[in-house]
Amino acid sequence: MSAQRLEFLQQLNQNSFDLLIIGGGVTGAGIALDAAARGLKTALVEKRDFASGTSSKSTKLIHGGLRYLKQFEIGLVREVGRERAIVHRLAPHLVKSEKMLLPIIRGGTYNRLASSIGLWLYDFLAGVRGNDRRRMLTRQQALQQEPLLRKEDLMGGGLYAEYRTDDARLTIENIKTAVRHGAVCVNYAKAGHFLYQKGRIAGCTVTDHFTGEQTAVKASCTVNAAGPWVDDLRQIDHPVKGKHLFLSKGVHIVVPAERLPLRQAVYFDVPGGRMLFAIPRQRATYIGTTDTAFKGDPNQVFAQKDEVEYLLAGANAMFPDAGLTLNDVESSWAGLRPLIYEEGKSPGEMSRKDEIFISQTGLISIAGGKLTGYRKMAERVVNLVSEQLKKEHGRTTGPCLTAKIPLSSTPFRDAGEVAVFQESLLKRTRNLQLPDHYAVYLCENFGRDANSILEKVNAAEVPAELSLLENELSYCLEHEFVMKPADFFERRTGRLYFNLPSVREHLDFVLRIFQRKFAWDEGRFRQEKNAMLALIDHVSRF
Ligand code: FAD
């Protein structure tokens, strides 16, 4: 794939595109797939790694957002609620159904009646049917469902359907699928200045992070999907007037499963009126999130000690037997919500709806929105691109096709097939004496391609865990545009968050493979190692 990246860089230089997208988060990736599938000659540039912005820092839920009901965002809840089932169908190994437990606490945000009506409405808007519909639980049933809940003041619970995913993997699968449909997607390629023709946007300059070389990329339409950086690019095009972005920071922490062994994902009240998620995942449980105004450098966003302590206090209030402390926090992540500013509202009250701005030069910018709604957001943007192409270049484009394009080259039919496949992986990982959580990990990250990764594991010369790591890496280097160690540890595998001990333990082993692949000298090796050690520090030391 690094060879493919070089070829793509050349194509950026030599071709003229129908559409150029700036930003390789889930929004940009979704737009690239939609446009390429409609037959548009499409390019996407991402200044760092794909999904390195907000799209690897979310709560990793494909959800309608129960709390938006309280803010009467009925349209948003309906749209993203319905999208859940579609995205699940497109990638059932990656977007998995997960029941969420809402404990009802005396004096909490939702009493029994409000929970019952709210969850019914939530299901109704999302079109949830049959056994997936919400079920109200007595106190006893809630405790059976999750024995670690605080018993004091617990009145019962509501159990309802959500989906969980991995945001960075969802982004990379969109990128890979877009590439299969002919899109040219390049990471570590930064958009600089715009090109104009007769006062209309005609592409932009792009700089390769590794060589510093600059290219002028020509395109009939340009979309700015730069997430928290959307206004920076709007500003380069034209002074931003009227609506603008507001960045709200959200932090998550990860503890080992044995320190918070939840049976079940929980969405719960914390003192002070906010609500948090606690979600079990493979060998860990993660807790989040905060929602506070952010003023610093959006390229450097990490959890601070007071934010970690806030989440620990919230978790301890709901799961007092766990008695979590700072020492239990294995890893963390922090991201920025690119919200549309609303006068007089707190970060938590501002709408999560997406908005599209079209500048007088024709730059289309999209901001706000949710991971869950990326496909519909992409459809709206590509519809506008089609209008521009028709009006300005006389081209006609077909309708959106992405509701039927699986996000895998070897897709599963449904969740049942995924479960059978995962079971077969479990047998093989057990034969290799790997911990059981690896079967889920491999299935969720790589889908059916986990087969080819496991096939090559050879435990004769090195321990199985190392051989697995080596084969995961060679898969990601070959198929997933990995250029730096963090691309692999953080965004292709999630190990930086959910299995940090394995990263610490095998860092040198993995870096030596990078060194061979990219012919790094010892100086570059040390530089990359220091960068990884600094990243590990940022996510784990407070
Ligand atoms: P980003 O992912 O930030 O992508 C923008 C990209 O543009 C970046 O990768 C950046 O490097 C690139 N870029 C910037 N400038 C340039 C340039 N000059 N040249 C090239 N590239 C450039 N949504 C849900 O549905 N479910 C959730 O559970 C959920 N939880 C969340 C929790 C938190 C804490 C946060 C912060 C958000 C959450 N969201 C959730 C919202 C969701 O994560 C975002 O809506 C989504 O990831 C935004 O994606 P994006 O592509 O617009 O932005």
Residues whose N, C-alpha, C, O or C-beta is under 5 A from the ligand:
A	BS01	FAD	I22 G23 G24 G25 V26 T27 G28 V45 E46 K47 R48 D49 A51 S52 G53 T54 S55 K57 S58 T59 K60 L61 I62 H63 A189 K190 A191 A225 A226 G227 P228 W229 S248 G250 V251 T289 G335 L336 R337 G368 G369 K370 L371 T372
